[in-house]
Amino acid sequence: MINNKWRILDAYDYKIMTNRLIENNRMINYNRLINYKIIFLMLIESKPFGFEGRKVAS
């Protein structure tokens, strides 16, 4: 009986942990997307200045 109870608890904790991991992943991916967008805009803005401008932007 005790063993079974712990097994259920472990499964529940595991579900909570995986849900948390999925949420964190979503946030990280979203932030990464925003960062890429910002860098991309910087690269486009600095294109007329050639390599020097691009180095400053990134």
LUMTI-553169 format. One record per atom (N, C-alpha, C, O): x, y negated, z negated; residue in three letters. Coordinates in steps of 0.1 Angstrom, whole numbers, plus 5000, padded with zeros to 4 digits. Layout:
BEGIN
XYZALA/...
//
This chain:
BEGIN
500850125000MET/500050005000MET/500949875000MET/500749785008MET/501849874991ILE/502749754990ILE/503449735003ILE/503549615008ILE/503949835009ASN/504749835021ASN/503849775032ASN/504249685040ASN/502649815033ASN/501749775043ASN/501449625042ASN/501449545051ASN/501249585029LYS/500949435026LYS/502149355031LYS/501949245037LYS/503349395028TRP/504549315033TRP/504649315048TRP/505049215054TRP/504249425054ARG/504349425069ARG/503449325075ARG/503749255084ARG/502249305069ILE/501249215074ILE/501749065071ILE/501648985080ILE/502349045060LEU/502948915057LEU/504048875067LEU/504148765072LEU/504948975069ASP/506048955079ASP/505448915092ASP/505948825099ASP/504448985097ALA/503848955110ALA/503348815110ALA/503448745120ALA/502648775099TYR/502048645098TYR/503148535099TYR/503048435106TYR/504248555090ASP/505348465090ASP/505948455104ASP/506348345109ASP/506148565111TYR/506748565124TYR/505948485134TYR/506448415142TYR/504548505133LYS/503748425142LYS/503948275139LYS/504048195149LYS/503948235127ILE/504148095123ILE/505448045129ILE/505547935135ILE/506448125127MET/507848085131MET/507848065146MET/508447975151MET/507248165154THR/507348155168THR/506548035173THR/506947965182THR/505348005166ASN/504647895170ASN/505447765168ASN/505447675177ASN/506147755157ARG/506947645154ARG/508047625165ARG/508347515170ARG/508647745168LEU/509747735179LEU/509147685192LEU/509847615199LEU/507947735195ILE/507347695208ILE/507147545208ILE/507447475217ILE/506547495197GLU/506347345195GLU/507647275197GLU/507747175204GLU/508647315190ASN/509947245190ASN/510547245205ASN/511047145209ASN/510347365211ASN/510847375225ASN/510147275234ASN/510747205242ASN/508847265232ARG/508047165240ARG/508547025238ARG/508646955248ARG/508746985225MET/509246855223MET/510646835229MET/510846725235MET/511546935228ILE/512846915233ILE/512846895248ILE/513446815254ILE/511946985255ASN/511846975269ASN/511346835273ASN/511746775283ASN/510346785266TYR/509746655269TYR/510746545268TYR/510946455276TYR/511546545257ASN/512646445255ASN/513646455266ASN/514146355271ASN/514046585269ARG/515046595280ARG/514546535293ARG/515246475300ARG/513246555296LEU/512646505308LEU/512746355308LEU/513146295318LEU/512446295297ILE/512546145296ILE/513946095298ILE/514245995305ILE/514946165291ASN/516346135293ASN/516746145307ASN/517446055312ASN/516346245314TYR/516746265328TYR/516146145336TYR/516746095345TYR/514846105333LYS/514245995341LYS/515045875339LYS/515345795348LYS/515445845326ILE/516145725323ILE/517545715331ILE/517945615337ILE/518245835330ILE/519545845337ILE/519345825352ILE/520145755358ILE/518345885357PHE/518045875372PHE/517745735376PHE/518345685386PHE/516945665368LEU/516745525371LEU/518045435370LEU/518245355378LEU/518845465360MET/520145395359MET/520945425371MET/521645325376MET/521045545375LEU/521845575387LEU/521345505399LEU/522145445407LEU/520045495401ILE/519445425412ILE/519745275412ILE/520145215421ILE/519645215400GLU/519845075398GLU/521345045401GLU/521644935406GLU/522245135397SER/523645095398SER/524245135412SER/525445125414SER/523345185421LYS/523945235434LYS/524645125442LYS/525645155447LYS/524045005442PRO/524744905450PRO/526144875445PRO/526944825453PRO/526444895433PHE/527744865427PHE/528744975429PHE/529944955425PHE/528345085435GLY/529245195438GLY/529545265425GLY/528745275416GLY/530745325425PHE/531145415414PHE/531245345400PHE/530845405390PHE/531745225400GLU/531945155387GLU/530645135380GLU/530545165368GLU/529645095387GLY/528345075381GLY/527745205376GLY/527145205365GLY/527945305384ARG/527445435380ARG/528045485367ARG/527445545358ARG/529345455365LYS/530145505353LYS/529545425341LYS/529445485330LYS/529245295343VAL/528745215332VAL/527345265328VAL/527045275316VAL/526545305338ALA/525145335335ALA/525045465327ALA/524245475318ALA/525945565330SER/525745695324SER/526445715311SER/526445815304SER/
//
